[in-house]
Amino acid sequence: MEFAKLSAPSLKDLFVQQLQGMILSDELPMGTQLPPERELAQQMQVSRAVVNGGLAELAQQGFLEVRPRQGTFVADYRRKGNLSTLIAIMEYQGGVLGKDEIRSILEVRRALEHLAAQRAIRYASDEALARLGDIVARIAAAQNNAQAAEAAFAFQHELALAGGNSILPLIYYSFKAPVITLWLRFCRMYGIGALCRNTETLYNYLCRRDMDGAERWIDAYLEQAIDGSQQIYEER
């Protein structure tokens, strides 16, 4: 059995986490103006450098908006957010997401997976499909949920590469952290075997170059994850 290295968060990390929590819980509603940096530092008993760095990170994540000569305000992160915002939301309250967030992520995944499967069926070489088969075997042989989730991501990324679209793999990779988080949850709830069966079924449709079958299966197993027998959201 292996144990992960423990590390204490920095003061800046704690500052960022506290303000993220206050924003996501609506304790700091959208449009709220924050106190000046000096006052925040005094109230939270940290240095101004910690506050300055933390505010800059929160602004980069889309949670705050810095307006010159006016101050720092809580932003509408749904409009101004980015992938870092999504990851922060997923980590909030220990990664417990509501159904709406899960549904939104899976709807995006469904659209991307349809495109990836369509292009792979039309353009992927036999060698590319064989590489996908090797990754399916890696999922089946995974010793823990983390290995299975990494292999499942590798399958999706390789699927995107196989179709020859130069941008699609980059989009997939930008979603790596939140997607792996969801696959880890899936494995915890339903087991590595279920993840392997879902992936292998899609792989078999790809090998048969069966476009209709692949699209129906993508819709079927993602609907199971949203509303069916393999839901991966947890009620708050």
Contacts in CASP RR format, 6 or more apart in sequence:
PFRMAT RR
TARGET T0000
AUTHOR 0000-0000-0000
METHOD contacts of the structure
MODEL  1
MEFAKLSAPSLKDLFVQQLQGMILSDELPMGTQLPPERELAQQMQVSRAV
VNGGLAELAQQGFLEVRPRQGTFVADYRRKGNLSTLIAIMEYQGGVLGKD
EIRSILEVRRALEHLAAQRAIRYASDEALARLGDIVARIAAAQNNAQAAE
AAFAFQHELALAGGNSILPLIYYSFKAPVITLWLRFCRMYGIGALCRNTE
TLYNYLCRRDMDGAERWIDAYLEQAIDGSQQIYEER
9 17 0 8 1.000
11 46 0 8 1.000
11 47 0 8 1.000
11 50 0 8 1.000
12 50 0 8 1.000
12 53 0 8 1.000
12 54 0 8 1.000
12 57 0 8 1.000
15 44 0 8 1.000
15 46 0 8 1.000
15 50 0 8 1.000
15 51 0 8 1.000
15 54 0 8 1.000
16 54 0 8 1.000
16 57 0 8 1.000
16 58 0 8 1.000
18 44 0 8 1.000
19 28 0 8 1.000
19 54 0 8 1.000
19 58 0 8 1.000
19 63 0 8 1.000
19 64 0 8 1.000
20 58 0 8 1.000
20 61 0 8 1.000
20 63 0 8 1.000
20 88 0 8 1.000
20 92 0 8 1.000
21 27 0 8 1.000
21 92 0 8 1.000
22 28 0 8 1.000
23 63 0 8 1.000
23 74 0 8 1.000
23 77 0 8 1.000
24 88 0 8 1.000
24 89 0 8 1.000
24 92 0 8 1.000
28 34 0 8 1.000
28 74 0 8 1.000
29 74 0 8 1.000
30 74 0 8 1.000
30 75 0 8 1.000
30 76 0 8 1.000
31 73 0 8 1.000
31 74 0 8 1.000
31 75 0 8 1.000
31 76 0 8 1.000
32 73 0 8 1.000
32 74 0 8 1.000
33 71 0 8 1.000
33 72 0 8 1.000
33 73 0 8 1.000
34 40 0 8 1.000
34 55 0 8 1.000
34 64 0 8 1.000
34 71 0 8 1.000
34 72 0 8 1.000
34 73 0 8 1.000
34 74 0 8 1.000
35 43 0 8 1.000
36 71 0 8 1.000
37 48 0 8 1.000
37 51 0 8 1.000
37 52 0 8 1.000
37 55 0 8 1.000
38 48 0 8 1.000
40 51 0 8 1.000
41 47 0 8 1.000
41 48 0 8 1.000
41 50 0 8 1.000
41 51 0 8 1.000
44 51 0 8 1.000
55 64 0 8 1.000
55 66 0 8 1.000
55 72 0 8 1.000
58 64 0 8 1.000
59 65 0 8 1.000
59 66 0 8 1.000
59 72 0 8 1.000
59 75 0 8 1.000
60 84 0 8 1.000
61 77 0 8 1.000
61 81 0 8 1.000
61 82 0 8 1.000
61 84 0 8 1.000
61 85 0 8 1.000
61 88 0 8 1.000
62 75 0 8 1.000
62 77 0 8 1.000
62 80 0 8 1.000
62 81 0 8 1.000
62 82 0 8 1.000
62 84 0 8 1.000
62 85 0 8 1.000
63 74 0 8 1.000
63 75 0 8 1.000
63 77 0 8 1.000
63 81 0 8 1.000
63 85 0 8 1.000
63 88 0 8 1.000
64 72 0 8 1.000
64 73 0 8 1.000
64 74 0 8 1.000
64 75 0 8 1.000
65 72 0 8 1.000
65 73 0 8 1.000
65 74 0 8 1.000
65 75 0 8 1.000
65 80 0 8 1.000
66 72 0 8 1.000
67 73 0 8 1.000
75 81 0 8 1.000
77 85 0 8 1.000
83 174 0 8 1.000
83 175 0 8 1.000
83 177 0 8 1.000
83 178 0 8 1.000
86 105 0 8 1.000
86 178 0 8 1.000
87 177 0 8 1.000
87 178 0 8 1.000
89 97 0 8 1.000
89 101 0 8 1.000
90 97 0 8 1.000
90 101 0 8 1.000
90 177 0 8 1.000
90 178 0 8 1.000
90 181 0 8 1.000
93 236 0 8 1.000
95 181 0 8 1.000
96 234 0 8 1.000
96 236 0 8 1.000
97 233 0 8 1.000
97 234 0 8 1.000
98 233 0 8 1.000
98 234 0 8 1.000
98 235 0 8 1.000
98 236 0 8 1.000
99 226 0 8 1.000
99 233 0 8 1.000
99 235 0 8 1.000
101 233 0 8 1.000
102 182 0 8 1.000
102 225 0 8 1.000
102 226 0 8 1.000
102 232 0 8 1.000
102 233 0 8 1.000
103 226 0 8 1.000
103 233 0 8 1.000
105 178 0 8 1.000
105 179 0 8 1.000
105 182 0 8 1.000
106 182 0 8 1.000
106 222 0 8 1.000
106 225 0 8 1.000
106 226 0 8 1.000
108 175 0 8 1.000
109 175 0 8 1.000
109 179 0 8 1.000
109 222 0 8 1.000
110 218 0 8 1.000
110 219 0 8 1.000
110 222 0 8 1.000
112 160 0 8 1.000
112 168 0 8 1.000
112 171 0 8 1.000
112 172 0 8 1.000
113 156 0 8 1.000
113 159 0 8 1.000
113 218 0 8 1.000
113 222 0 8 1.000
114 215 0 8 1.000
114 218 0 8 1.000
115 165 0 8 1.000
115 168 0 8 1.000
116 156 0 8 1.000
116 159 0 8 1.000
116 160 0 8 1.000
116 162 0 8 1.000
116 163 0 8 1.000
116 165 0 8 1.000
116 168 0 8 1.000
116 172 0 8 1.000
117 159 0 8 1.000
117 202 0 8 1.000
117 205 0 8 1.000
117 206 0 8 1.000
117 211 0 8 1.000
117 214 0 8 1.000
117 215 0 8 1.000
117 218 0 8 1.000
118 211 0 8 1.000
118 214 0 8 1.000
118 215 0 8 1.000
119 162 0 8 1.000
119 163 0 8 1.000
119 164 0 8 1.000
119 165 0 8 1.000
119 168 0 8 1.000
120 128 0 8 1.000
120 129 0 8 1.000
120 159 0 8 1.000
120 162 0 8 1.000
120 163 0 8 1.000
120 206 0 8 1.000
121 206 0 8 1.000
121 209 0 8 1.000
121 210 0 8 1.000
121 211 0 8 1.000
121 214 0 8 1.000
122 163 0 8 1.000
123 162 0 8 1.000
123 163 0 8 1.000
123 164 0 8 1.000
124 162 0 8 1.000
124 163 0 8 1.000
124 206 0 8 1.000
125 162 0 8 1.000
128 158 0 8 1.000
128 161 0 8 1.000
128 162 0 8 1.000
128 163 0 8 1.000
129 162 0 8 1.000
129 206 0 8 1.000
129 207 0 8 1.000
131 158 0 8 1.000
131 162 0 8 1.000
132 155 0 8 1.000
132 158 0 8 1.000
132 159 0 8 1.000
132 162 0 8 1.000
132 203 0 8 1.000
132 206 0 8 1.000
133 203 0 8 1.000
135 151 0 8 1.000
135 154 0 8 1.000
135 155 0 8 1.000
135 158 0 8 1.000
136 155 0 8 1.000
136 196 0 8 1.000
136 199 0 8 1.000
136 200 0 8 1.000
136 203 0 8 1.000
138 147 0 8 1.000
138 151 0 8 1.000
138 154 0 8 1.000
139 148 0 8 1.000
139 151 0 8 1.000
139 152 0 8 1.000
139 155 0 8 1.000
139 192 0 8 1.000
139 195 0 8 1.000
139 196 0 8 1.000
139 199 0 8 1.000
140 192 0 8 1.000
140 193 0 8 1.000
140 196 0 8 1.000
140 200 0 8 1.000
142 148 0 8 1.000
142 151 0 8 1.000
142 192 0 8 1.000
145 184 0 8 1.000
145 187 0 8 1.000
145 188 0 8 1.000
145 191 0 8 1.000
145 192 0 8 1.000
146 184 0 8 1.000
148 183 0 8 1.000
148 187 0 8 1.000
148 192 0 8 1.000
148 195 0 8 1.000
148 196 0 8 1.000
149 180 0 8 1.000
149 183 0 8 1.000
149 184 0 8 1.000
149 187 0 8 1.000
149 195 0 8 1.000
150 180 0 8 1.000
152 180 0 8 1.000
152 183 0 8 1.000
152 195 0 8 1.000
152 199 0 8 1.000
153 176 0 8 1.000
153 179 0 8 1.000
153 180 0 8 1.000
153 183 0 8 1.000
155 199 0 8 1.000
155 203 0 8 1.000
156 172 0 8 1.000
156 179 0 8 1.000
157 169 0 8 1.000
157 172 0 8 1.000
157 173 0 8 1.000
157 176 0 8 1.000
159 206 0 8 1.000
160 168 0 8 1.000
160 169 0 8 1.000
160 171 0 8 1.000
160 172 0 8 1.000
161 169 0 8 1.000
182 232 0 8 1.000
183 195 0 8 1.000
185 232 0 8 1.000
185 234 0 8 1.000
186 194 0 8 1.000
186 195 0 8 1.000
186 225 0 8 1.000
186 230 0 8 1.000
186 232 0 8 1.000
187 194 0 8 1.000
187 195 0 8 1.000
189 230 0 8 1.000
189 232 0 8 1.000
190 230 0 8 1.000
194 230 0 8 1.000
198 221 0 8 1.000
201 217 0 8 1.000
201 221 0 8 1.000
202 214 0 8 1.000
202 217 0 8 1.000
202 218 0 8 1.000
202 221 0 8 1.000
205 213 0 8 1.000
205 214 0 8 1.000
205 217 0 8 1.000
206 214 0 8 1.000
221 230 0 8 1.000
224 230 0 8 1.000
224 231 0 8 1.000
225 231 0 8 1.000
225 232 0 8 1.000
END
